[in-house]
Amino acid sequence: MELELLEPPLLGHSETARVAPVHITEHRDLKRDDFWSVIPAYAGITATEFHTHTFQTRQSVTNVRQLRETLGDLATEAFYEDVAEGIRHAPMALRISPYLLSLINWKAPYQDPIRTQFLPVASMQIPDHPMLKLDSLHERKDSPVPGLTHRYPDKALFLPVDSCPVYCRFCTRSYAIGGDTETVEKFKLSARMQRWDDAFAYIESRPELEDIVISGGDTYNLKAEHIQLIGERLLKMPNIRRIRYATKGLAVMPQKIVTDDAWLGALTRVVELGRKLHKDVVVHTHFNHPNEITGITETAMGRMTERGITVRCQTVLQRGVNDNPATMQLLVRRLSYINIHPYYVYFHDMVPGVEDLRTSLQAGLNIEKHVRGHTAGFNTPSFVVDTMGGGGKRDGHSFEHYDRETGIAVFTSPSVKPGVYFLYFDPLNTLDDLQQQRWQIESERAAMIDSALDSAKAH
């Protein structure tokens, strides 16, 4: 019997518009011009000066006054006021590098994917989901000592520092990272040796631990000697087989890899020690949009590749940034082109003040279909939900129950917390009017959640 291939059905208009073809070599077109020169404050800055980590750090913008002084007439007064009001309602303080400011399209800032991630505007903020909680992933609840989360049997998350080179307004750790804001008083995780020693002692005491993620904050903000100290201390523990340095730096300030020889040298020595000890040392980074990858990113990655440093990427799915197949396909191909392995795409965590960035679970599942098969399997990321309540990462398709009408998905995590059910909620404004109204009534919320749990348990 000969099988007949079925022609695909015609797509609906909205989906057709979102699956635009990606030019086969578009991912190689990296910005290499003096793109920063359009910014009034940077107009006279040479490439040699602009592409240093010292310039990027020193000239980072941390308040609206500096934003005005930097951009001048590129933005309107109404925009500056919108940002000022947005900051007042944001859980994260403002810090953005000259590099990122220069990559924003200031002719259309409200639609720009980089502005969307780093500069909050009050006019686009929407109310938080009623089920949102600060530290929704329960990192502190699963913390045996301050700054160390032990959730998976063989892996722990070590947070040696609580600052970053740039602050993402959607940070999962907005409960601790950066300075206090008008909406969040931060849990302090300052870089203190005694706190680090307590974490090391715990790691050594748990023979089942083999894998340590060093994050924060951002390991970019660790001194070179601390990069080496932490790495060597962990690698010399008999039980530890793998360590990962987590940094968004490659996306927000790639100049550090190019010009901070001491920092890159320290990282290189840890990688080389791991190789000698037959242990694995890698870097995990975080790109969300192909516009974040430029010629200087490729130069930075060239230095890391020469040193044999493996880099993987963890992306966050965000509405208005990368929530369509063409953008995600281009991002995956562009990352692969500069030797960064796409690893995860996270469904957006429930973080205060950024409900406008979240997508529905179904939207991400649709995008994953188009990404899978677009390039080699080892360069294809997994789309995962980091479950509320500390269930860990679950494949987006692995829900026990998903009600698209109420926007409630139920997951289990038998290897992490057996017998427990974990919930994920679609943004309310992706639901129809009736369901949105039900979510405003406490008794209706409880009924919807109970119904979803009952359906999951019956699965």
C-alpha positions in Angstrom: 0.0 0.0 0.0 1.4 3.4 -1.0 1.0 6.2 1.6 -0.4 9.5 0.2 1.1 12.7 1.6 -1.7 15.0 2.7 -1.5 18.7 1.6 -1.6 21.0 4.7 -4.8 22.8 5.3 -4.9 26.5 4.7 -3.8 28.6 7.7 -5.9 31.2 9.2 -5.1 34.8 8.3 -3.5 35.6 11.6 -1.2 32.6 11.7 -0.2 33.1 8.0 1.0 36.6 8.8 3.1 35.4 11.7 5.0 32.7 9.8 6.9 34.9 7.3 9.8 33.0 5.6 13.3 33.7 6.9 15.9 34.5 4.2 18.3 31.6 4.1 21.4 33.7 5.0 19.8 36.5 6.9 21.3 35.2 10.2 24.8 36.0 8.9 24.0 39.7 8.4 25.5 41.2 11.6 25.5 45.0 12.3 29.1 46.2 12.0 28.7 50.0 11.3 29.0 52.8 13.8 25.4 52.3 14.9 25.9 54.2 18.2 26.7 57.5 16.4 23.0 58.3 16.0 22.8 58.8 19.8 23.7 62.4 20.5 25.9 61.6 23.6 27.9 59.1 21.6 28.2 60.9 18.2 31.9 61.6 18.6 32.9 58.3 20.2 35.2 56.1 18.2 34.7 52.4 17.7 37.9 51.8 19.7 36.5 53.6 22.7 32.8 52.5 22.4 33.8 48.8 22.3 35.5 48.8 25.6 33.9 47.4 28.8 35.1 50.5 30.7 33.2 52.9 28.5 30.1 50.6 28.6 30.1 50.4 32.4 31.0 54.0 33.0 28.3 55.4 30.7 25.5 53.0 31.6 22.2 54.9 32.2 20.6 54.4 35.6 17.9 57.1 35.7 15.6 59.2 33.5 17.8 62.3 33.8 20.7 60.4 32.3 18.4 59.0 29.6 17.4 62.5 28.6 21.0 63.7 28.6 22.0 60.7 26.4 19.2 60.7 23.9 18.3 64.4 23.7 15.6 65.0 21.0 15.7 61.3 19.8 12.8 60.7 22.2 9.9 62.9 23.1 9.2 64.4 26.5 6.1 62.2 26.6 8.3 59.2 26.3 10.6 60.2 29.1 7.6 60.8 31.4 6.2 57.4 30.4 9.5 55.8 31.4 9.7 57.7 34.6 6.2 56.5 35.6 7.0 53.0 34.4 10.0 52.8 36.7 7.9 53.8 39.7 5.8 50.7 39.1 8.6 48.3 38.2 10.3 45.8 40.5 13.7 46.3 39.0 15.9 49.4 39.1 17.0 50.9 35.8 20.5 50.1 34.3 21.1 49.9 30.6 24.3 50.0 28.6 25.2 52.4 25.8 25.4 49.3 23.6 21.8 48.4 24.1 20.6 52.0 23.9 22.3 52.3 20.5 20.5 49.2 19.2 17.0 50.5 19.9 15.1 52.0 17.0 14.4 55.4 18.3 12.1 56.2 15.4 9.6 53.6 16.9 10.7 52.9 20.5 7.4 51.6 21.6 7.6 48.7 19.1 11.3 48.0 19.6 12.1 44.6 21.1 15.1 45.8 23.1 13.4 48.9 24.5 10.6 46.5 25.5 12.9 44.4 27.7 14.9 47.1 29.4 12.9 50.4 29.6 9.5 50.1 31.3 6.8 52.4 30.1 3.7 52.9 32.2 1.4 53.2 29.1 2.0 49.5 28.3 1.9 48.0 31.8 -1.1 46.0 32.7 -2.3 44.6 36.0 -0.5 41.5 37.4 -2.2 38.1 37.2 -4.2 37.6 40.5 -2.2 34.4 41.2 1.2 36.1 40.9 3.6 35.9 43.9 7.1 37.4 44.4 9.7 34.6 44.1 7.1 32.4 42.4 9.7 29.7 41.7 10.2 29.2 45.5 14.0 29.7 45.2 14.2 31.0 48.8 12.0 28.2 50.1 14.3 25.6 48.5 17.4 27.4 49.9 19.3 25.5 52.7 21.7 28.4 53.1 21.3 32.0 51.8 22.1 32.3 48.1 22.0 28.6 47.4 18.9 26.8 45.9 18.9 23.0 46.0 15.9 21.7 44.1 17.0 19.0 41.7 18.7 15.9 43.3 22.1 16.4 41.7 22.1 20.2 40.9 22.3 23.4 43.0 22.1 27.1 42.1 24.7 29.3 43.7 24.1 33.1 43.8 27.4 34.7 44.8 26.5 38.2 43.7 23.2 40.3 43.5 24.1 42.8 40.8 24.2 42.8 37.0 25.8 44.9 34.3 22.3 45.7 33.0 18.9 45.1 34.7 16.2 43.3 32.8 12.8 44.6 33.8 11.5 41.0 33.7 14.0 39.5 36.1 12.8 36.3 37.8 14.9 37.3 40.9 13.4 40.7 41.2 13.0 39.8 44.9 16.7 40.1 45.4 18.6 41.6 42.4 19.6 45.2 42.3 18.7 48.0 44.6 15.3 48.5 46.4 12.6 50.0 44.2 9.3 51.7 45.1 7.5 48.3 44.8 10.1 45.8 46.1 12.4 45.8 49.1 15.1 43.4 48.1 16.4 40.3 49.9 20.1 41.0 50.1 22.6 38.6 48.6 25.8 40.7 48.7 29.2 39.2 47.8 30.5 38.2 51.2 33.1 35.4 51.7 31.4 34.0 54.8 28.2 33.5 52.8 30.2 31.8 50.0 31.9 29.6 52.5 28.6 28.5 54.0 27.4 27.6 50.4 30.6 25.7 49.7 30.3 23.8 53.0 26.8 22.7 52.1 27.8 21.6 48.6 30.7 19.5 50.0 28.4 17.9 52.5 26.0 16.6 49.9 27.6 13.8 47.9 24.7 13.6 45.5 25.4 17.1 44.2 27.4 17.0 40.9 26.2 20.1 39.0 26.5 23.7 40.2 25.1 26.8 38.4 26.9 30.0 39.4 24.6 32.8 38.8 23.2 35.9 40.6 22.9 38.6 39.7 25.4 38.0 37.0 28.8 36.5 37.0 30.0 39.3 34.7 30.0 41.4 37.9 32.3 39.1 39.8 36.0 40.1 39.9 38.4 38.0 37.9 40.0 36.6 41.0 36.5 35.6 42.3 35.7 33.9 39.0 38.8 31.8 39.5 38.4 31.2 43.2 34.8 30.0 42.9 35.6 27.8 39.9 38.6 26.2 41.4 36.9 25.7 44.8 34.1 23.8 43.2 36.1 21.8 40.7 38.4 20.5 43.5 35.4 19.0 45.3 35.3 15.2 44.5 31.5 15.2 44.0 31.3 18.1 41.6 31.4 17.1 37.9 29.9 20.1 36.1 29.8 23.9 36.7 28.1 26.6 34.7 28.8 30.3 34.8 25.5 32.2 34.0 25.8 35.7 32.5 23.6 37.8 30.2 26.8 39.8 29.5 27.3 38.6 26.0 23.9 40.0 25.0 24.1 43.4 26.9 27.9 44.2 27.0 29.9 41.9 24.8 32.8 44.4 25.0 33.9 42.9 28.3 34.9 39.6 26.6 36.9 41.6 24.1 38.7 44.1 26.4 38.7 42.7 29.9 41.6 40.3 29.5 41.8 39.6 33.3 38.2 38.4 33.5 38.4 36.2 30.4 41.7 34.9 31.5 40.4 33.8 34.8 37.4 32.0 33.1 39.8 30.4 30.7 41.9 29.0 33.5 38.9 27.5 35.2 37.9 25.9 31.9 41.4 24.5 31.4 41.4 23.1 35.0 38.1 21.4 34.4 39.5 19.8 31.2 42.5 18.5 33.2 40.2 17.1 35.9 37.9 15.6 33.2 35.1 17.9 34.4 32.7 20.2 32.4 32.9 24.0 32.6 30.5 26.0 30.4 28.9 29.4 30.1 25.2 29.9 30.0 24.0 33.2 28.5 20.7 34.8 27.5 19.6 36.4 24.2 16.0 37.1 23.4 16.1 38.8 20.0 18.3 38.6 16.9 18.9 42.3 17.0 21.0 41.8 20.2 23.6 39.9 18.1 26.1 42.2 16.3 29.6 42.1 14.9 31.1 42.7 18.3 29.1 39.7 19.7 30.8 37.6 17.0 34.2 39.0 17.9 33.6 38.2 21.6 32.4 34.7 20.8 35.5 34.2 18.6 37.7 34.8 21.7 35.7 32.3 23.7 35.7 29.7 20.9 39.5 30.0 20.6 39.8 29.2 24.3 37.5 26.2 23.9 34.7 27.7 26.1 31.3 26.2 25.3 28.4 28.7 25.5 24.7 27.8 25.6 21.7 30.2 25.5 18.6 30.3 27.5 15.9 32.6 25.9 12.7 33.9 27.4 9.6 33.9 25.3 8.2 37.4 25.3 5.2 39.1 23.8 6.2 41.8 21.4 9.8 40.6 21.4 10.1 37.1 20.0 6.6 35.6 20.1 6.4 34.7 16.4 8.1 31.8 14.4 10.2 34.0 12.1 11.9 35.9 14.9 12.6 32.8 16.9 13.9 30.9 13.9 16.2 33.8 13.1 17.4 34.0 16.7 18.2 30.3 16.8 20.1 30.4 13.5 22.0 33.5 14.4 23.1 32.1 17.8 24.2 28.9 16.1 26.2 30.9 13.5 28.4 32.5 16.2 28.8 29.2 18.1 26.2 29.7 20.9 24.1 26.6 21.4 20.3 27.4 21.8 19.4 25.4 24.9 16.1 26.5 26.4 13.3 28.8 25.6 11.4 29.6 28.8 7.8 30.4 29.0 7.8 33.7 30.8 7.8 33.4 34.6 5.1 35.2 36.5 7.1 38.3 37.6 5.5 41.5 39.0 5.1 44.4 36.7 5.7 42.7 33.4 2.4 41.0 32.6 2.5 42.7 29.2 5.4 40.5 28.3 3.9 37.1 29.0 2.3 34.9 26.3 -0.1 32.0 26.6 1.2 28.5 26.8 -0.5 27.7 23.5 1.3 30.6 21.7 4.7 29.1 22.7 3.7 25.6 21.7 2.7 26.9 18.2 6.1 28.6 17.8 8.0 25.5 18.9 6.5 23.6 16.0 8.0 26.0 13.5 11.4 26.1 15.2 11.8 22.3 15.4 13.1 21.1 12.1 14.3 24.5 11.0 17.9 23.6 11.9 19.9 20.8 13.4 18.5 19.1 16.4 21.4 19.9 18.7 20.9 23.6 17.9 17.1 23.4 18.6 16.0 24.7 22.0 13.5 23.0 24.3 10.5 25.1 25.2 10.0 24.8 29.0 7.9 26.0 31.8 9.8 26.7 35.1 6.9 25.8 37.3 5.5 28.0 40.1 6.1 26.5 43.5 9.5 24.9 42.7 8.6 22.0 40.5 11.5 22.9 38.2 11.6 22.9 34.4 8.9 21.0 32.5 8.6 20.6 28.8 5.8 22.8 27.6 4.0 19.9 26.0 4.1 17.8 29.1 1.2 19.3 31.0 -1.2 16.9 32.7 -4.1 19.2 31.8 -4.4 22.5 29.9 -7.7 24.5 29.7 -7.3 27.1 27.0 -10.5 28.8 28.1 -9.5 29.5 31.7 -5.8 29.7 30.8 -4.8 27.1 33.5 -2.2 24.5 32.8 -1.3 21.8 35.4 2.1 20.0 35.5 3.7 17.4 37.6 7.3 16.9 38.4 7.8 13.4 39.8 11.6 13.4 39.9 11.6 16.7 41.9 8.5 16.8 44.0 6.5 13.6 43.5 2.8 13.8 44.1 2.6 17.6 43.8 0.7 19.5 41.1 2.1 22.8 39.7 0.1 25.5 38.0 0.9 27.9 35.2 -1.5 30.7 34.1 -2.0 32.3 30.8 -2.2 36.1 30.9 -5.8 37.3 31.5 -5.8 39.5 28.4 -5.3 36.5 26.2 -8.7 35.0 27.5 -12.2 36.0 26.3 -14.1 38.6 28.3 -16.2 36.1 30.2 -13.2 34.3 31.6 -11.4 37.5 32.4 -14.5 38.5 34.5 -14.4 35.2 36.3 -10.8 35.7 37.3 -11.8 38.9 39.2 -14.1 36.9 41.5 -12.2 35.0 44.2 -14.7 32.2 44.5 -14.6 31.7 40.7 -10.8 31.6 40.7 -10.9 28.8 43.3 -13.5 26.9 41.3 -11.5 27.2 38.0 -8.3 26.0 39.7 -10.1 23.1 41.5 -11.6 22.0 38.2 -8.2 22.1 36.5 -6.6 20.0 39.3 -9.4 17.5 39.3 -9.0 17.1 35.5 -5.2 16.6 35.9 -5.7 14.0 38.6 -8.1 12.1 36.5 -5.6 12.1 33.6 
